[in-house]
Amino acid sequence: MINTKSHILESVSRLIFLFIIIFSIYLFLKGHNEPGGGFIAGIAASIPLILLAMSLGVPTVQRVLKIDSLSLAATGLILAYGTSFIPTLLGYPFLFQKMIHTHIPILGELHIGTPVLFDLGVFMVVVGVSTKIIFSFLETVNSKEKG
Amino acid sequence: MITTLLIGILAPLVLGPALLLISPKLKSNLGWLALFIPLISILAIVKVGLSVYSNHVINAMTLSMDWVPSLGINFSFLVDGVSLFFGLVVSIMGLLVVLYSKYYLHETVQDNGRFYCYLMLFMSAMLGTVFANNLIVLLVFWEFTGITSFLLIGFSHEKKDSRRGALMAFITTGFTGLLLLAGLILLTILFETSDFSKIVSLIGNNSLATIFSASQLPYLKAAMALILIGAFGKSAQFPFQYWLPNAMAAPTPVSAYLHSAAMVKLGIFLTVRMYPVFKTLSGWNETLLWVGFITMTIGGIFSFLSNDLKGILAYTTVSQLGFLIGFYGLGTLGLEHDFFQILNHVFYKGSLFMVAGIIIHSIGTKDIRKIGGLASVMPLTAITATIAGLSMAGIPGTMGFVSKEIMVSKVLELVTVNGGGIYWLFPACLFISAMCLIATSLRFIYHCFYRKIQDSTLSIHKPKLMFQLPPFMLSLGALFLGLFPETGGHLLNQLNSGIHHVSPSHLAIFHGINEPLLFGLSIITTGFILFAVAQAVNWRFTGIPKSLLFETHFLSLISGIKLLGKEIGEKLHVDKQQNYLTIIISFFVIAFWYLGFNTILSTVLPIFNLDYLEQDTLHFIHLIAGSLLAISSICIIAARRTISKFISLSVTGFLVGFYFMLYKAPDLALTQMLIEAAALALVLILFSKMPKTLNKPIESVDYLSSGFKLIISIGFGAMMTSLILVSTLPSSFKHMGKYFIDNTLSLAKGSNAVNTILVDFRGFDTMGEITVLVVATLGILGMLATKNKKIGASDD
């Protein structure tokens, strides 16, 4: 199923890749007010990556990604911890969060704050972890089949 | 003043790692720079000491700074005679050891930056421990000495001996350190404060029995026992004495520091510190006496039987530590001149360790049987070793003699006070160990320096003068205090007066002909005879019987623990998932129904009716979704092929997502669907790895195990159902959900409460969760790596 090349799977996963990624970004940004958020967006983003890895092979996807999944997860973890600890250095409580509300011409109202950074950390951890686990399973399976 | 003290304690901690950074540039000259760090500490401690010294008395002073005020834990330090004495010993010895290391490391060790860094960290930990007033602060520094000494003992980590010695020391002192933690916490609870000085002032001059009720006394005893075990572990007392000789695998400067002045003295320090607390508790003196004297005797005999230069010194140290612990066990008798005893040991033992290092450095062996005739090569070291060795033996004119005479007179006094009987054992122990120490000291001096060269194949490398200087200075100290005990004793007594409230008797070399003098002289005579006899048979009897070495027992204990774990693991079949899942799940099911059956029967069933369920408008569509869920679940069980089972499982998952949707939980539904998709991909990947037989229809069924699993499954399902029913009961809990929904816009600036809970209200939970995710991934990677390796290995 995996080692025999399927053109349908390949084409479909290439086709839907962009759509699901955009959808996941949408989910991520909408998170604070509507269903979505870092965790869900993270899973949504990792699914097309997994599909691509299944059809094109893990090395190809890793080459395209340019960053190792585990480093991505680690960066996310540092980001999340950073946004939680930095306020304590500035004299605020742990996990203190700040929101900014501004009005940008043409685009409309903008609400942004440190929770977005924290959520971005969660997103990166989820993408990194889920792809790393499944990629390494894929590699194990493939290496066994070759051997 | 607290700043000065903190500079003294923390300067090595901060500047030590800095040495590491500049070490590549300075190479062997780093030692000169490193000298400044202990110097800073000494100056700071002296400055603090002078500020509390007036009219020949030290007025104890506490300095503190908030740390965790909510738990009553502050960075509180106590400056009194005890801490100043130990602080000065630690920092001055630190200075000498750094000077000595500069020459010792010159050729032998390449990465001396790392060495000085560890040494400084250790020094900082030591200073923190002795100055700590808060018990928790004390413990933190105490454990830090354990960690840094592990690094120092295992410094030559490429050698198996070093690793073994370091691990042994670490496990032993770490284990006893944990017991100490328990003891200190118990003490904190009993006195309702973790400040040592407050505890002492609470006790005042009262006996513990009058402060505490009879029901509390057992807890006090337990605290005392735990604290003493901590002290005994650190000071290598019986039955923990095995780690010290094994820790001799450390570089010699480390041994000279850790095992004469610093780490092993911590147990003594703790005994001194805790003395005012426990002195009135029965059992305190007795424990110290017995443990101390047993250790002293064992150490004395073993040092006599060793052939390894550093091993000899290690066992004499064990013996001397027993001597010191036993000295405190004498009660008020043992409080006079206690610092004199400790300082005596620091002087001669530090000096002898350094001498041993010089010998090993220049001749390349530590087997005393091969060494000889070094007096002509290094006359200064020969003089040093003679003075220090005679002090260890306790020959008149040295500090050791004065110290031993005090001990003898006190022990004899103990016997008369208690009316003889079993108390005669104590002078007997003292006699045996002192005799052995005399013979060992004479052997050390004579064999190393004054007899003929034994092994002419060994090339001797002449040590530099500066290398020989630090031990010489220490031995001069021993000589000075030995010749003028009155002056030295007077100085030390001023340090001593703060906490002990004892006015000591005068020290002198000669008190006139009395019992202790005769006893001491007879020890010396028999010691010389013992040496002569051993010399006559050419020390053929040496070597310690294996069965008496505790380290073999310790090592078999450690491997026994490993074996036990393996055995339990095999019995539980943890290598097979089906087995351990069955065990875990059945445990939960049985425990749940055993404990919760009645509660569920009485609380859930009466309220449970369909009206309650219909609150949420039980629609036609809910029924359809519900029955589809039921059908797909039955399919999981009924399907004959594994792949069909997986697909049914996946369908169930998607249906659950749908069901969430019906109950207006879009976040949950979305998550469920996405997870289901990812899980399906994972299953499909794994499926190609499964053995082909798995995909065949199952033919034979083991009814017994299937029946058991069926019961467990039904029990588990019933458990989950009742848990859900309990948690959704209208009035069982005050629900938090409403609070989050009400405040999500005002407090978290987001209208989706689910997400604001995740990133804002309960952000700390999320942090924990993502950490767990990453850790779990690392675990999976590790498992897959070993799996791949196995596959690779079988290919070879």
Contacts between the chains, C-beta under 8 A, distances in Angstrom:
chain1	res1	chain2	res2	distance
A	1	B	684	6.7
A	1	B	687	7.5
A	1	B	688	5.5
A	2	B	684	7.8
A	2	B	685	6.5
A	2	B	688	5.3
A	3	B	688	7.6
A	27	B	670	7.8
A	31	B	750	8.0
A	31	B	752	6.8
A	31	B	755	4.8
A	31	B	759	8.0
A	32	B	749	7.4
A	32	B	750	3.6
A	32	B	751	7.6
A	32	B	752	6.1
A	32	B	755	5.8
A	32	B	756	6.9
A	32	B	759	7.9
A	33	B	750	5.6
A	33	B	751	4.4
A	33	B	752	5.3
A	34	B	751	7.7
A	34	B	752	5.7
A	35	B	666	4.1
A	35	B	667	4.8
A	35	B	670	5.6
A	35	B	752	6.7
A	35	B	754	7.6
A	36	B	667	7.8
A	36	B	670	7.7
A	36	B	752	7.6
A	36	B	755	7.0
A	37	B	667	7.5
A	37	B	752	7.5
A	37	B	754	7.6
A	37	B	755	4.1
A	37	B	758	6.1
A	37	B	759	7.1
A	38	B	758	7.7
A	38	B	759	7.1
A	39	B	671	7.0
A	39	B	758	6.7
A	40	B	667	7.0
A	40	B	670	5.4
A	40	B	671	5.4
A	40	B	674	6.4
A	43	B	671	7.1
A	43	B	674	4.1
A	43	B	675	6.2
A	43	B	678	6.0
A	44	B	674	5.5
A	46	B	678	6.6
A	47	B	674	6.6
A	47	B	677	5.5
A	47	B	678	5.8
A	47	B	681	7.3
A	50	B	678	6.6
A	50	B	681	5.0
A	51	B	681	7.2
A	54	B	681	6.8
A	54	B	684	7.9
A	54	B	685	7.0
A	70	B	777	7.0
A	70	B	781	7.7
A	73	B	773	7.5
A	73	B	774	5.2
A	73	B	777	6.7
A	74	B	774	6.9
A	76	B	770	7.1
A	77	B	770	6.1
A	77	B	771	6.5
A	77	B	774	5.6
A	80	B	766	7.7
A	80	B	767	5.9
A	80	B	770	6.1
A	81	B	767	6.8
A	84	B	763	6.8
A	84	B	764	7.8
A	84	B	767	6.1
A	94	B	764	7.7
A	95	B	763	4.8
A	95	B	764	6.1
A	95	B	767	8.0
A	97	B	748	7.9
A	97	B	760	6.1
A	97	B	763	7.7
A	99	B	749	4.6
A	111	B	749	6.6
A	113	B	749	6.8
A	115	B	748	7.6
A	115	B	750	7.6
A	115	B	756	7.9
A	115	B	759	4.6
A	115	B	760	5.8
A	115	B	763	8.0
A	118	B	759	5.3
A	118	B	763	6.4
A	118	B	766	7.8
A	119	B	755	7.9
A	119	B	758	8.0
A	119	B	759	5.1
A	121	B	770	7.1
A	122	B	758	7.6
A	122	B	759	7.3
A	122	B	766	6.3
A	122	B	770	5.7
A	125	B	770	4.3
A	125	B	773	5.8
A	125	B	774	6.3
A	126	B	770	7.6
A	126	B	773	7.1
A	128	B	774	7.8
A	128	B	777	7.9
A	129	B	773	4.7
A	129	B	774	6.2
A	129	B	776	7.6
A	129	B	777	4.8
A	130	B	678	6.1
A	132	B	777	5.5
A	132	B	781	7.3
A	133	B	682	7.7
A	133	B	777	5.8
A	133	B	780	5.5
A	134	B	678	7.4
A	134	B	681	6.6
A	134	B	682	5.6
A	134	B	685	6.8
A	136	B	780	7.1
A	136	B	781	6.0
A	136	B	784	5.2
A	137	B	682	6.7
A	137	B	685	5.5
A	137	B	686	6.5
A	137	B	784	7.3
A	138	B	685	5.5
A	140	B	689	7.7
A	140	B	784	5.4
A	140	B	787	6.6
A	140	B	788	6.2
A	141	B	685	5.9
A	141	B	686	7.3
A	141	B	688	5.9
A	141	B	689	4.8
A	143	B	788	6.7
A	143	B	791	7.3
A	144	B	689	6.5
A	144	B	791	6.2
A	145	B	688	7.6
A	147	B	791	6.2
A	147	B	795	6.0
